[in-house]
Amino acid sequence: MKSLIDILKASVQHLEKKGIANPKRKAEDMLCDVLGIQRLQLYLEFERPLNDQELVRSREYLNRVGQGEPLQYVHGEVEFYGCSFFVNRDVLIPRQETEVLVDKIVQALSKIDLVGKTLLDLCCGSGCIGISIKKRFPELKVVLSDKSIAALNVARKNAERNEVEIKFLEGDLLEPFKNEKAHFIVCNPPYIAEKEYLKLEKEVRDFEPKLALISGPKGIEFYERLAHELPAHLYPGAMVWFEIGFDQGPTVYELFKGKPWKGQIVENDWAGHSRFFFLENE
């Protein structure tokens, strides 16, 4: 019977041959998932033999990771802002920088009486933003929308998983809301330009949904639409938060310059990149 260290070494060698980046780290993460243990426990149990079921699962994981598939999709689960989210290839994998965005929103909402208030999460994908906020503020009405029916199905599963009551609407950006208004809007739209898409990591291009990544030739098409459409959907004093591309801050700022906005702020993520844009309505 093969030991954990035997499987780990063989897995690293296989991933190296396949040209997978960070093969040792990915092999360790893979085995932690398969065995349901933390990394420290992995190191302490190198001589532990794997049973037949664990060997079969490790081979399945290795085959998929060896083809470049992100481990999050293989595992089918991601931890995000203290919550557990189901993910598959219909939605983007939640990123750490988006946790920073959620934390900034939580800080802002913590100072406001949210009873009777509504937050819209546009281009919701897995639902990680809106669901994390609803989990923190159950008194807030949260509505999630996406043009992808498959993504909405994932978001619904995640709302059930996290035991929050949320409304879901299918449609592109603000189309499903017609004459409705909101007190808060958050949007993490596609913001990759078509020519930049080919420069993304292979595992992103090959496995994550293109619809959720590419905005158009310029990469700012969704922000251009929002600059035109948002005012009709906001109450006075409403607050808006976007995630943006690391080099899009000045361009997006210009799109939202002047009325009806009384505040426009570009903020950085944990790595010091301009990744968030905040607005306040008059």
Secondary structure, DSSP 8 states (H G I E B T S, - for coil): --BHHHHHHHHHHHHHHTT-SSHHHHHHHHHHHHHT--HHHHHHTTT-B--HHHHHHHHHHHHHHHTT--HHHHHTEEEETTEEEE--TTS----HHHHHHHHHHHHHHTTS--TT-EEEEES-TT-HHHHHHHHH-TTSEEEEEES-HHHHHHHHHHHHHTT---EEEESSTTGGGTT--EEEEEE----EEHHHHTTS-HHHHHHS-GGGTEEESSS-HHHHHHHHHGGGGEEEEEEEEEE--TT-HHHHHHHT-STTEEEEEEEE-TTS-EEEEEEEE-
